Amino acid sequence: MSLYSRLEHYLEEHSDDAGPVRGTLSLPRIGMIWLAANLVVTTLLTGTLFVPGVDYGLVVVLIIVGTIVGAAVLVTVGNIGTRTGLPTMALTRGPFGTRGSLLPVAANVVILMGWSWVQAMLAGIALDFLVSSVTGFSSPVLFAVLCQTLVVILAIFGHTGIARVEPWLAVLILGIVAYIFVVAFTTYAPAEFAAIPADPSLGYSPILVLDVVIATAISWTVLSADFNRFAKSSRAGIIGSGIGYTLSTVVSMTVGATAIGYVVLSGGEAIPFDPVTIVTPFGAPLAIVIFLSVMATNTMVVYGMVTSIVNAQPGRHVKFLPTALIVGVISIIGSTWFGLLGQFTTFLVTIGALFAPVFAIMIADYYIVKRGAYTADILKARDGRYWYLAGVNWAAIAVWLVGAVAAYLFTWVWPTPIGATIPAFVLTFVLYLLVSLSERSTTPVASSEHLSDATPEPVAHA
């Protein structure tokens, strides 16, 4: 048996192909996966956007509040994955229909691909800093390609490989992060960071900070069920992912805000979202954090893209390994497009506008309209409860569009005192319940049987 065949057989044995799974991972294991996942360079550099535009102390408070709010959405969607055994995008069949779900699936793959490119570029810049400081050789593009190639190799081993690697990466990253905090707060007192004068002209307000922090959680929710479906219980999934995500995000963003504050106090130029700006004063330790964080996070991102594609249509047996190889090649090629780095904030706001309404609809549909359970019909290729009209629930599509437009308007046209993500989420949630009340009134309480016990209906071929 060839290496390719052995790896393909291994992935099939460990449920990395299409279909529901029954989870076995413990609470600590889920927690460590999520802890490593968001100890990531993009989250860290997001923290550099906020200071000195907003007061340092207020930034830390907003990071904590926004992360908790966002984590509530993440764990709620993730729990649907634990209870059904299905990944996030496969669950969109419930409210959007068997065919209608292809719209959020396509949007998810495009956005995750963008994430993978951005993170590979930043890892390449950090690695380039390390190598060039020792050898004089510099090629950020080459190092970005090398970093992403390693990520793809890790992702190819599926969720079991990720579960083994992520905890070790989390421990290493946390150790180095602790060192960075010690350096920062022994060089300058916390009161000196708090005294950095806020400069609103830099474009960030407290409301925008809160919105970006929540949007960060929304961007991670696309992967919540992908990994929480492997939790052995709802308790393990909810507590593990909740603590892991919250801790990693608060730590990462606070490190970013602290690092840029350190640059300001040292008399340097505070260039936001630039890894070199914060790596220069801290040297190799911070560059290593950036590199390791991309290995941890981008592996999950590439895995999430592959999972979304493999599970896009029920009944069609799309294999994990060849899909991972194709997606991996595209992600490696795209990591050379460094122009995307200048559009990161717009990219993050776009994610919030597109997916906050999607998750509002998913939560309302599963927990209220469908009474906390999806039937085995969600595994059918056509017909059944989730077929709606020719495979599409047009009411859900319309509500999604209203929510996305509202998120855009609340961001750029009619800013609200609590940002754009929360109002758009609430509006979408309420609208979907209103248009789905008749469905709920005729929906019986579904069986609690786990979907992994059901047999998916094969696709009929002409």
N, C-alpha and C positions, 0 to 999 in steps of 0.2 A: 504494500500500500504506500502511495507517494505521500510526501509531507503535506501537500495540499489536501489530499483525501483524508488523511488522519485529522487535520485541523478542522475540516468540514464536518467530519463525524463527531468530533469533540464538541463543536458548537451546537449541533443538533441534539446531542445528549444532554447539554446544559440549557436547553430551551432558549437559545438565542435566535431561532428562526421564528416564523410567524405563529401567532396563537397565544392563548392565555397560559400563565404559569402559576404554580403554587409556591409561594415564597418560603425560604428557609433561613434568611439572614436575621441575626439577632439585633436588638436595639443598639448595643454599642457599635456593631459593624455598620449599620445604616448611618449612625451618627458620625462615624469616622469617614465614611464615604462622602457625606455632605460637608463635613468639616474641611476635607481636603479640596473638595470641588470649588468652593468659593473663596478659598485662600488664594486668590488669583490676581494676576497683574491688572486686568481690566477693572476689577473692583477696587484694588489698591489705588490705581491711577484716577479712578473716579473721585476718590477722596481729595486728590490734588486740585480738582476743579473748584472746590468750595472755599478754600483759604488762599488769599486773604479777603476774598469777596464778602464772606460772612464771618462773624465773630467765631473764633476757634471753639470756645465752650459751647456755643449754641449749635455749631456744626455737629459736635459729638452727640448732643441731645437729639438732634434731628435724625442722625444716623441710627440711633437706638430705636426711636419711635417709628421711623419709616420702615426699618427692618422688621420689627415686630408685626406691623400692619401687613407688610408684604408676605411675611412668613405664614400668616394665617391663611392666605389664599393658597400658598404653595402646599402646605400640609393637607389642606382640605381636598385639593385636587389629587394630591399624592395618595390619599387614603382611598379614593375610588380605585386607583390602581392596585392597592393592596387587597381590596375586597373583591375585585373582579379578575385580577391577574393580567390585565391588559395595559399596554403603554398609553401615554397621554393622548397621542393623536388617534389611536384606534378608538379611544373613548369618545371622540367627537362624533362618531357614528350615532351615538345615542340621541343628541339633540339636533344634529345637522343632517342626518340621514346617511345611508350607506355610500351614496355618491356625493352628496353635499359635503361630507367630511373631507373630500379631496382638496377643497379650497384651503381650510386651515392647515392641512398636511403640507401642501405646496408652500404656503407662507412660512411654515415652521422650518422646512428644509432650507429655504433661501436665507432666512434669518440666522439659523445655526451655522450655515456655511460662512456668513459674514462674521459671526463670532469667532469661528475657527481661524479665519484669515487674520483678523485683528490681533488675536492672542499670539499667533505664530510670529507675526511681525514684531510684536513687543518682546517676545522671547528672543528673537533674532537680534534685536537691538541690544538687549542686555548681555547676550552671549558675545556679541561683537565687542562690547565694552571690555569684557573680561579678557578676551583673546588679544585685542589690539593693545591693551595696557601692558601685556607681557611680551608679545611678539612684534607689534607694530602692524600686523596684517589686519585689514578691515574690509568686511563685506557683509553688511546687515542682511542683504537679500539671500546670500548663500546660507547664512546661519539660520534665517527664518525657514528656509526649505529643509535644512537638516533637522531643525526642531520639529517641524510638522511631520516629517517622515518618521521620526521616532514615535510621535503621537499616534500615527496611523498603525504602526506595528503593534503598539499597546492595545489600541481599540480592536484590532482584529481578533484578539483573544477573548472578546466578549465580556459579559458582566462578571464572570468568575475571575478573570485576570484583573479587572478593575478592582474588585473586592479585595484582592490580595495586595495590590500595589498602593491603593489610595491611603490606607491607614499609616503606612510607613512614610509616605510623602507628607501627610498631615503632621506627624511628629517632628520631622525635620524642619518643615516650614515654621511651625510654632516655636521651635527652639531658636531659630534665627530671628524671627519676629521679636521675641522677648529680648534678644540682644540689642536690636534696633531701638526698642523703647528705652532700654537702660541707657544706651548712648545718648539718645535725645534728651531724656529727663535728668541725666547727670551733668550734661553740658549746659542746659538751660532749665530753669525751674518751671514747673507747670504754670505758675503765675505769669511768667514771661510769654508763654504761648497764648494764654488768655488775654494778654494785653496787646497782642498784635492788632493794630487798627484795621477795622473792616473797611473795605473799599467797594461800595455798591456799583461803582462804574465798571467793574470787571464783568458785570453781566449776570451774577448769581444773587438771588434773593433767598431768604429762608424758605419761602414756598416752593421755589424751583428746586432747592436742595432736597426737600421732603419728597417732591414728585420724582426726582431722579432716583432716590433711594428706593422708593416703592417700585418704580419701573424696573429696577435691577432685579427685585424679587420676581416680578412678573416675567422677566426674560428667562429666569431659571425655572419657572413653573412649567415650561414646555417639557422639561425633563423629569418633573417630579414623579409622575406615575411610572415612567420608564424604569426608575430605580426602586421606588417604594413598592412596586409589585413584587419585588423579591424579598420584602420583609415578611417574617413569619406570622406577624399579627398586626392589627391596626395600631395597637399600643406601640409596638416597635417602630412602625413607620412614622407615626405622628410625632412621638417624643424624639426619636432619633433624628429625623430630618429637621424638626423644629429647632432643637438645640444646636445641631450641627450647622444648619444654615445660618441661624441667628448669630451664633458665636463667630463663625468665619467671616460673615459680612461686616459685623461691627468691628472686628479686629482689623480686617483688610482695609476698610475705608478709613478707620481711625489712624492706621499706620500711614496711609497716603496723606491725610490731612496733617499729621504730625511731621512727616518728612518734608512736606512743602513749607510748613511753618518753621522747621529747622533751617531750611534754605533762606527764608525771609530774615530770621533772626541772625543768620550768619552774614547777611548783607548781599546774598546772591539774588539773581533774577528768578522770580517765581514763574516759570513757564509751565502752565498746566498740561497734564496728560503727556508728559515727556519723560520717559524712563531715565534718560541720561541726566536730567536735572536733579533727580533725587538719588540716583545711583552714585553720582560723583562724590557727594560728601560722605556717604556710608560705605562706598567701595564694594568689594567682592561679596560680602554677606547679603546685601540687598539684591545684587545681580543674581546670586544663586537662588534667592527666594522667588524672583521673577521667573527664572528658568524652570524651577521645580513646580511652581504653581501652574505654569502652562502645561507641563507634562500631566499634572493631575486633572486639570479642568478640560483641556482640549480633548483628552481621551474620552471623557464623558460626552463632550459635544459631538465628536465624530460618531461615537456609539449611538447617540440620540438621533442623528440624521439617518443612520442605517436602520435603526429600529422603526422610525417613522415610515420609511420607504417599504421595508419588509412587511409591515402591518397595514399598509395603506388600503388594500382591498382584501376583504375576507374571501377565503376559498382559493386564492391564487398563491401557490407555493413559491415565494420569492426567497431564494437562499441568502443567508446572512453574509457568507464569505465573499462571493463575487460582488455583491452590492457594496461591501466594505472596501473592497479594492478599487472599485470605480469611484466611489465617493472620496476615498483617500487620495487618489490621483488628482481629482479636481481641487481638493482642499490644499494640496501641496502646490499646485500651479498658482492658485489664487493668493497664496501667502506672499507672492512677489509684488502684489498690487499695494504699494505703501501709501498711495493717495487716499485710501479709505480711512486712515488714522485721523485725518483732519475733519472727518464727518461723524465722529463717534457719538457726540451728544445727540445729534439729529437721529442717528441710528437707534440710540437707546429710547428716545421719545417715540420713534416710529413703532418700536416693539410694544411699548406700553399702549399706544393707540390701537394697534391691531389685536393684541392678545388679552388685554384687560377685559374687553367685552366678551371674548371667547370663553374665558374662565368664569365670568359671571354667568353666562348661559349654561356652561357645563355644571356648575355647582347647583344652580336653580333646577336644572333638568334632572340630575341624578337624585339629589336629596329631597326635593319637593315634588316635582312633576312625576317622576318615575318611582317615588316612594322608597328611595334608598336601595334600589337593586336594578340591574339590567338582566334581562333574560338571555337565553342562548341564541335568540334571534339575532343578536348583535354579531354573531359569528357567521351569519348567512350571507351569501354573495348577492342575493336579491330576495324580494318579497319579505314578509314578516313584519314585525312591529316597527322596525326602524327603516322601512322602505319609504314611508310617507308618500309623496307624489313623484313617481318615477325615480325614486332613490334620493330625493332632496326634500328637506323640510324648509320650504321657502320662507316661512314665518321666522325661523331662526336666522336665516341668511339676512333678512330685512332688518331684524333687531341688531344683528352684528354690525351691519353698515351704519345704522343710526348711532350705535355706541362708538364706533371708530371715528365717525364725523364729529360727534360730541367731544371726544378726547382731543381731537385736533383743535376744535373751536375753543375749548377750555384752556388749551395751552397757548395758542397764538392770538386769539381774537377777544375772548371774554375770560381772562384769568380769574380764577376763584380764590378765596382765602385759604382753601385747602388743596390747591393744585388741580390737576386735570384727571389723574388716574382714579382717585376715589369717587368723584362725581360721575365719571363715565361708567365706572363699575356698577355703582348703585342704580343709575338710570337704566343700564342694560338689564340688570338683574330684575328690576321691577317690571320693565316692559315685557321681558320674556315670560314672566309669571302671568301677566295679564293676557297675553296671546295664547297661553298654554293651559289656562284654567279648565277649559272644556276637556282637554286630554287627561288632566289629572283626575277629574271627576269620574271618568270612565275607566281609569287604570286600576286594576286589582293589585293587591300587594303581591310582589313577585316572590318566587322561591329563593331561598337563601343559598341554594346549591352553588358551589364555586364553579365558575365558567370553565375551569380547566378540566372539569368532569364531563363537559359537553363535547359533542363531536361536531366540528364545523361542517356545514353543507358544502360539497364540492361545487365548483363552477361548472355550469352546463355549457358544453361546447356545441356549436352548430355543426 
